[in-house]
Amino acid sequence: MKNRIVWMLAGGFFFLLSSCLDTEEVEPYDVTSNCQIASFTLSSDSVSGLGNVRFTIDQLAGEIYNVDSMPYGTVVEKVLCNLTYSSSIAVSGTEVSPDALPDSTYWWNSTDSIDFSQPVKFVVHSYDGITTKVYRAWVNIHQVVPDSMVWSEYQNPMLEVDFTEQKVLTRDLSGVESYLMYVFAAADTTYRLYTAPVDEPAEWRQLSLTGFPTSHARLSQITEFEGNYYMPTTEGQLYVSTDGQSWTLAAEGTPRITALLGSVAESARQEPALAAIAGEDGASFYAMSASGEWRQGAEVPERFPTRNFAPLNYSAMYYEYLSVIGGRTASGELVGDSWATSDGLSWALMGSESNSGLDKREGVMAAAYDDQLFLIGGIDEQGTARKEVYRSFDKGLTWTKADSMVLFPEAYEARGFSSVIVDDKNYMNVFGGKNTLNTNELNQFWRGRIFRLVTDE
């Protein structure tokens, strides 16, 4: 009886075994012709971090590459390659053909270095003598220095009209962050307003302007403050708008404004302020407005600029600051000084052309960018337009010329009086500008961005 049970169990076992061998789960292809590369790595004692680079293998396209690019300047001319296969017993060998070595094809050996400065072709052969699998492998390396600024001309022309002045700000229009561009049209000498989305500023459309003065507007001094827009005139009037389109004269009690300097943002340690220069009968004094109430400060020094200066907002040590740089004084003197305030009333001389590294100029463009302060171009004492870029790492105390990594390309014309806006994608946007004091503005839109600040868009 026991022998019968043993023979029955043995027969069942052989029956199951023969059934498994007859299934399609094990194919001859998997054993003899599967020549796919399963893993791919590179290494080199002279290339830091190469061994940690992760490579993607696209079996359908036959491509092998690293998604995250290696640092700029990485050299991969002599590196070792390590391959594993889906079925090592099926592979008879792999041919290598580096693009950097034309007409050179050889059998891969893990101890031989390969030139990966250009793509490399791998042809994997199976033992069946028929099946092959072709791959093209390469190493992605950043092609731009991370700290370099890549500039490009985004639009030329921007608008359908020529203009002699412009000022660009931003505004939320129907839930879309948009540029507002005020211009003084050269053909019919009228003020116009155009808009384009910040994300895609390709096409500008004209908006209506109501209550806007027909002449004497200081477009360059239009300032946004606590959701409203303010603009002075050469006659001392101050206009205000809640939406940038409909304008009215400021409320009674507003002093005579000879220059609108800009605004100071609110912080935990200070109140916001609209900063200006006001005066009557030849006297000029600092003035500021907070919540609609104007306060008077000290008398304005002779060397303080009143026109053609560059306003600049920045943060430092938990405070918000407004700085004005360059421009002309009330007497018409051209200066290269920079001044700063945190309350709109008390101003400090941060640096002069004698010690700051910045010479006299007007219409210089200023922006806070990449934890630095930038100054661009302007028009100098000889009336010559400039295109140098200056940077300050100490909040405007000193300025140094930037190196070639952030300079404009040769195609960019020297200019001053452009509007400069830094957007949330880390672009520095340069609108318009003129290359002499008495010509039309350049109808161009340039933008630049430091390569390491590129974000997903």
Salt bridges, closest charged atoms under 4 A:
GLU95 OE1 - HIS125 NE2 2.76
ASP99 OD2 - ARG136 NH2 2.29
ASP147 OD1 - ARG452 NE 2.30
ASP188 OD2 - ARG192 NH2 2.88
ASP199 OD1 - LYS425 NZ 3.78
GLU235 OE2 - HIS216 NE2 3.64
GLU271 OE2 - ARG295 NH2 3.26
GLU333 OE2 - ARG303 NH1 3.16
ASP337 OD2 - ARG303 NH2 2.98
GLU353 OE2 - ARG303 NH2 3.12
ASP359 OD1 - ARG361 NH2 2.69
ASP359 OD2 - ARG386 NH2 3.16
GLU362 OE2 - ARG328 NH2 2.85
ASP370 OD2 - ARG452 NH2 2.64
ASP380 OD2 - ARG386 NH1 3.17
GLU381 OE2 - LYS360 NZ 3.87
GLU388 OE1 - ARG361 NH1 3.83
GLU388 OE2 - ARG386 NE 2.91
GLU388 OE2 - LYS401 NZ 3.95
ASP423 OD2 - ARG447 NH2 3.32
GLU457 OE2 - ARG449 NH1 2.61
